[in-house]
């Protein structure tokens, strides 16, 4: 039996993929500050637009700090910056030489991001909720 949440997430992703595949859907780039204002204090699930697969979940603890939980189910804290109209993340626990950056969009009230570099390039649909990821406390150093 498939868990109800998984079915709901897949159905949500399919509906959004169909919706955003329609011609004439208005997509507007938004400022990183607007994106962060909308997601701070929320947990955001990101879905691959073309396939509808869950990419990962990020909890925005503040406009400058987040925690990412990807497919491997590991919590990774990220420092957020906003250079050149982008939202960028430098994850503390990964061997990262450059930040992961997104360009945020609003598509008829739904947040989307377009990932830059590191093999990204596909729009991702964002679903917001108030659930805590259950990660350990934020490291202070």
Secondary structure, DSSP 8 states (H G I E B T S, - for coil): ---HHHHHHHHHHHHHHHHHTSTT--EEE--HHHHHHHHTTSEEEEEETTT--EEEEEEEEETTEEEEE-TT--EEEEEEE-GGG-EEEEETTS--SS-EEEEEEEETTEEEEEEESTT--SEEEEEEE------------
